Amino acid sequence: MLLGLFWKIRHVLGIVYVSGLLAVVLNPVVMRIGRVRIRGRSMPKPFAVVTLVVGIVLGLFLLCWFGLPPILNDFRNFLTDAPGRLPALLARLQSIPMADKIGLTHVNDRLASTMETFAGYIFNSLPQWAEHLLDILTTTILCVYFILEGQEVYDYFLSLVVPKSRARLANTLLVAEERVSRWLIGQLMLMLLVAIYSIIAFRILNVRYFLLLGVLMGLTNIIPVAGNLVTIILIALIAAADSFTKAGLVILAYLIYIQLENAFLIPRIMRSSVDLMGVTVLIALLMGTAISGIPGALVAVPTAAIIVVFSNEYLVQHQDPNRLSVLD
């Protein structure tokens, strides 16, 4: 009965959970803003939250004002050029040896059917996109409430625990909060790095719409594994309209980045941030995707980090006798 109730309200619980994670990450920023003294007085927390929101909105406005026009120009050129460049790409694909054996000779008909299906899907899914926008708005409002009233909720939650265990739980929650904050910072750094690398690499390779595609690589990096993989396939197809050599170089540039990311960036940015084994991250992604699709994949890693923190504190049998005497 209880599990059935949780399953029915899992969508609402997901929104509350994501809002809580964002509040955990943003609350230290609000605290730092609140410590700024104006005429000898600290800024009240509501004003600190308003300052943060205004700063985020202003930052997004400036980003769109200066960065969006060239990206939109690339996107407009892409939509204009696509109908004329698609036949050339299909002709190149059909010139591949044994194209008839692997079905490339009928790729034009299949592509037309796919585009019709995709257009129908976009039209039919407009109500779902409206629901997603409402979820984002709800998450934002809940996040603000959690920041403003988070301390009261936190104190009430701790009051439900027996006094002798409160200090231990409070310390564990502080460690989990730090892990989640470091994860988000690390994820944003990876998104920025892959965007910069992609823009430079695509510009050197003279790939059309390199700015748009580089930004797209950065944005889709937030979707673990699948995000960049799907995007690079699209970019390779766009490059293949010019030449297969360029498409191959695009894939090669992506593979070079993957090696750089796995060997250098992830160990120093993400692994040091969340302190998770690779197999743990993979299992978390699989479970998060199975439970809630892309939103589940987005929160899978920080959730796994929180679970590991509590497991290390309450489940792992430590060998240090001093630690055992303290925890017991």
Secondary structure, DSSP 4 states (H G I P E B T S, - for coil): -HHHHHHHTHHHHHHHHHHHHHHHHHHHHHHHHHT-EETTEEPPHHHHHHHHHHHHHHHHHHHHHHHHHHHHHHHHHHHHHHHHHHHHHHHHHHTSTTTTTTTGGGHHHHHHHHHHHHHHHHHHTHHHHHHHHHHHHHHHHHHHHHHHHHHHHHHHHHHTS-HHHHHHHHHHHHHHHHHHHHHHHHHHHHHHHHHHHHHHHHHHTT-TTHHHHHHHHHHHTTSTTHHHHHHHHHHHHHHHTT-HHHHHHHHHHHHHHHHHIIIIIHIIIIIHHH---HHHHHHHHHHHHHHHHHHHHHTHHHHHHHHHHHHHHHTS--S-HHHHHHH-
